[in-house]
Amino acid sequence: HMAKFEIFKEMYGFQKKIHQKMKKVETQKG
């Protein structure tokens, strides 16, 4: 169970990072 949770945490963090990156690109476009 723990391993599954760790993987979920990794994926969530990764998604968050991508979301932040996209947000930055959007603000740069104006």
PyMOL Python script that loads the backbone (N, CA, C, O; Angstrom):
from pymol import cmd

cmd.read_pdbstr("""\
ATOM      1  N   HIS A   1       0.836  -1.212   0.000  1.00  0.00           N
ATOM      2  CA  HIS A   1       0.000   0.000   0.000  1.00  0.00           C
ATOM      3  C   HIS A   1       0.875   1.269   0.000  1.00  0.00           C
ATOM      4  O   HIS A   1       0.581   2.239  -0.699  1.00  0.00           O
ATOM      5  N   MET A   2       1.935   1.239   0.786  1.00  0.00           N
ATOM      6  CA  MET A   2       2.792   2.411   0.911  1.00  0.00           C
ATOM      7  C   MET A   2       3.400   2.784  -0.441  1.00  0.00           C
ATOM      8  O   MET A   2       3.424   3.954  -0.821  1.00  0.00           O
ATOM      9  N   ALA A   3       3.886   1.781  -1.154  1.00  0.00           N
ATOM     10  CA  ALA A   3       4.515   2.059  -2.453  1.00  0.00           C
ATOM     11  C   ALA A   3       3.520   2.760  -3.379  1.00  0.00           C
ATOM     12  O   ALA A   3       3.872   3.707  -4.083  1.00  0.00           O
ATOM     13  N   LYS A   4       2.278   2.284  -3.367  1.00  0.00           N
ATOM     14  CA  LYS A   4       1.240   2.878  -4.217  1.00  0.00           C
ATOM     15  C   LYS A   4       1.060   4.351  -3.845  1.00  0.00           C
ATOM     16  O   LYS A   4       0.935   5.207  -4.721  1.00  0.00           O
ATOM     17  N   PHE A   5       1.047   4.635  -2.558  1.00  0.00           N
ATOM     18  CA  PHE A   5       0.855   6.009  -2.104  1.00  0.00           C
ATOM     19  C   PHE A   5       2.024   6.886  -2.554  1.00  0.00           C
ATOM     20  O   PHE A   5       1.833   8.027  -2.975  1.00  0.00           O
ATOM     21  N   GLU A   6       3.238   6.335  -2.459  1.00  0.00           N
ATOM     22  CA  GLU A   6       4.433   7.076  -2.872  1.00  0.00           C
ATOM     23  C   GLU A   6       4.349   7.430  -4.354  1.00  0.00           C
ATOM     24  O   GLU A   6       4.651   8.552  -4.761  1.00  0.00           O
ATOM     25  N   ILE A   7       3.930   6.442  -5.153  1.00  0.00           N
ATOM     26  CA  ILE A   7       3.808   6.668  -6.601  1.00  0.00           C
ATOM     27  C   ILE A   7       2.777   7.763  -6.855  1.00  0.00           C
ATOM     28  O   ILE A   7       2.982   8.637  -7.698  1.00  0.00           O
ATOM     29  N   PHE A   8       1.676   7.708  -6.125  1.00  0.00           N
ATOM     30  CA  PHE A   8       0.616   8.706  -6.286  1.00  0.00           C
ATOM     31  C   PHE A   8       1.159  10.095  -5.956  1.00  0.00           C
ATOM     32  O   PHE A   8       0.876  11.074  -6.646  1.00  0.00           O
ATOM     33  N   LYS A   9       1.949  10.149  -4.878  1.00  0.00           N
ATOM     34  CA  LYS A   9       2.529  11.415  -4.446  1.00  0.00           C
ATOM     35  C   LYS A   9       3.459  11.962  -5.533  1.00  0.00           C
ATOM     36  O   LYS A   9       3.446  13.155  -5.837  1.00  0.00           O
ATOM     37  N   GLU A  10       4.267  11.064  -6.114  1.00  0.00           N
ATOM     38  CA  GLU A  10       5.206  11.457  -7.167  1.00  0.00           C
ATOM     39  C   GLU A  10       4.445  12.037  -8.355  1.00  0.00           C
ATOM     40  O   GLU A  10       4.774  13.107  -8.867  1.00  0.00           O
ATOM     41  N   MET A  11       3.419  11.301  -8.776  1.00  0.00           N
ATOM     42  CA  MET A  11       2.625  11.725  -9.931  1.00  0.00           C
ATOM     43  C   MET A  11       1.949  13.063  -9.657  1.00  0.00           C
ATOM     44  O   MET A  11       1.899  13.928 -10.532  1.00  0.00           O
ATOM     45  N   TYR A  12       1.432  13.234  -8.448  1.00  0.00           N
ATOM     46  CA  TYR A  12       0.748  14.478  -8.092  1.00  0.00           C
ATOM     47  C   TYR A  12       1.731  15.657  -8.151  1.00  0.00           C
ATOM     48  O   TYR A  12       1.428  16.715  -8.703  1.00  0.00           O
ATOM     49  N   GLY A  13       2.915  15.438  -7.565  1.00  0.00           N
ATOM     50  CA  GLY A  13       3.931  16.483  -7.573  1.00  0.00           C
ATOM     51  C   GLY A  13       4.353  16.829  -8.993  1.00  0.00           C
ATOM     52  O   GLY A  13       4.562  17.995  -9.327  1.00  0.00           O
ATOM     53  N   PHE A  14       4.474  15.794  -9.825  1.00  0.00           N
ATOM     54  CA  PHE A  14       4.881  15.989 -11.215  1.00  0.00           C
ATOM     55  C   PHE A  14       3.831  16.813 -11.955  1.00  0.00           C
ATOM     56  O   PHE A  14       4.160  17.740 -12.695  1.00  0.00           O
ATOM     57  N   GLN A  15       2.568  16.461 -11.745  1.00  0.00           N
ATOM     58  CA  GLN A  15       1.463  17.184 -12.388  1.00  0.00           C
ATOM     59  C   GLN A  15       1.470  18.652 -11.961  1.00  0.00           C
ATOM     60  O   GLN A  15       1.264  19.557 -12.769  1.00  0.00           O
ATOM     61  N   LYS A  16       1.712  18.853 -10.675  1.00  0.00           N
ATOM     62  CA  LYS A  16       1.724  20.212 -10.126  1.00  0.00           C
ATOM     63  C   LYS A  16       2.809  21.041 -10.818  1.00  0.00           C
ATOM     64  O   LYS A  16       2.594  22.196 -11.185  1.00  0.00           O
ATOM     65  N   LYS A  17       3.985  20.417 -10.987  1.00  0.00           N
ATOM     66  CA  LYS A  17       5.111  21.093 -11.622  1.00  0.00           C
ATOM     67  C   LYS A  17       4.752  21.517 -13.040  1.00  0.00           C
ATOM     68  O   LYS A  17       5.004  22.650 -13.450  1.00  0.00           O
ATOM     69  N   ILE A  18       4.159  20.586 -13.777  1.00  0.00           N
ATOM     70  CA  ILE A  18       3.772  20.861 -15.167  1.00  0.00           C
ATOM     71  C   ILE A  18       2.756  21.995 -15.195  1.00  0.00           C
ATOM     72  O   ILE A  18       2.825  22.881 -16.048  1.00  0.00           O
ATOM     73  N   HIS A  19       1.821  21.963 -14.265  1.00  0.00           N
ATOM     74  CA  HIS A  19       0.779  22.990 -14.210  1.00  0.00           C
ATOM     75  C   HIS A  19       1.420  24.364 -13.986  1.00  0.00           C
ATOM     76  O   HIS A  19       1.033  25.350 -14.613  1.00  0.00           O
ATOM     77  N   GLN A  20       2.406  24.413 -13.081  1.00  0.00           N
ATOM     78  CA  GLN A  20       3.081  25.675 -12.786  1.00  0.00           C
ATOM     79  C   GLN A  20       3.825  26.172 -14.020  1.00  0.00           C
ATOM     80  O   GLN A  20       3.823  27.365 -14.324  1.00  0.00           O
ATOM     81  N   LYS A  21       4.469  25.227 -14.735  1.00  0.00           N
ATOM     82  CA  LYS A  21       5.216  25.582 -15.944  1.00  0.00           C
ATOM     83  C   LYS A  21       4.278  26.190 -16.979  1.00  0.00           C
ATOM     84  O   LYS A  21       4.584  27.222 -17.576  1.00  0.00           O
ATOM     85  N   MET A  22       3.137  25.545 -17.185  1.00  0.00           N
ATOM     86  CA  MET A  22       2.164  26.027 -18.156  1.00  0.00           C
ATOM     87  C   MET A  22       1.654  27.409 -17.761  1.00  0.00           C
ATOM     88  O   MET A  22       1.454  28.279 -18.608  1.00  0.00           O
ATOM     89  N   LYS A  23       1.452  27.591 -16.473  1.00  0.00           N
ATOM     90  CA  LYS A  23       0.974  28.877 -15.962  1.00  0.00           C
ATOM     91  C   LYS A  23       1.997  29.968 -16.304  1.00  0.00           C
ATOM     92  O   LYS A  23       1.633  31.057 -16.748  1.00  0.00           O
ATOM     93  N   LYS A  24       3.288  29.653 -16.090  1.00  0.00           N
ATOM     94  CA  LYS A  24       4.359  30.609 -16.372  1.00  0.00           C
ATOM     95  C   LYS A  24       4.349  30.992 -17.844  1.00  0.00           C
ATOM     96  O   LYS A  24       4.442  32.170 -18.190  1.00  0.00           O
ATOM     97  N   VAL A  25       4.235  29.995 -18.701  1.00  0.00           N
ATOM     98  CA  VAL A  25       4.232  30.237 -20.150  1.00  0.00           C
ATOM     99  C   VAL A  25       3.057  31.130 -20.519  1.00  0.00           C
ATOM    100  O   VAL A  25       3.191  32.035 -21.343  1.00  0.00           O
ATOM    101  N   GLU A  26       1.915  30.876 -19.913  1.00  0.00           N
ATOM    102  CA  GLU A  26       0.712  31.665 -20.205  1.00  0.00           C
ATOM    103  C   GLU A  26       0.907  33.125 -19.806  1.00  0.00           C
ATOM    104  O   GLU A  26       0.514  34.032 -20.538  1.00  0.00           O
ATOM    105  N   THR A  27       1.515  33.346 -18.644  1.00  0.00           N
ATOM    106  CA  THR A  27       1.711  34.718 -18.180  1.00  0.00           C
ATOM    107  C   THR A  27       2.751  35.414 -19.055  1.00  0.00           C
ATOM    108  O   THR A  27       2.659  36.621 -19.279  1.00  0.00           O
ATOM    109  N   GLN A  28       3.738  34.669 -19.551  1.00  0.00           N
ATOM    110  CA  GLN A  28       4.771  35.250 -20.407  1.00  0.00           C
ATOM    111  C   GLN A  28       4.164  35.721 -21.727  1.00  0.00           C
ATOM    112  O   GLN A  28       4.567  36.747 -22.277  1.00  0.00           O
ATOM    113  N   LYS A  29       3.193  34.962 -22.226  1.00  0.00           N
ATOM    114  CA  LYS A  29       2.515  35.328 -23.478  1.00  0.00           C
ATOM    115  C   LYS A  29       1.754  36.641 -23.304  1.00  0.00           C
ATOM    116  O   LYS A  29       1.598  37.409 -24.254  1.00  0.00           O
ATOM    117  N   GLY A  30       1.286  36.889 -22.088  1.00  0.00           N
ATOM    118  CA  GLY A  30       0.548  38.121 -21.825  1.00  0.00           C
ATOM    119  C   GLY A  30      -0.908  37.902 -22.115  1.00  0.00           C
ATOM    120  O   GLY A  30      -1.713  38.820 -21.959  1.00  0.00           O
TER     121      GLY A  30
END
""", "prot")
cmd.dss("prot")
cmd.show_as("cartoon", "prot")
cmd.util.cbc("prot")
cmd.orient("prot")
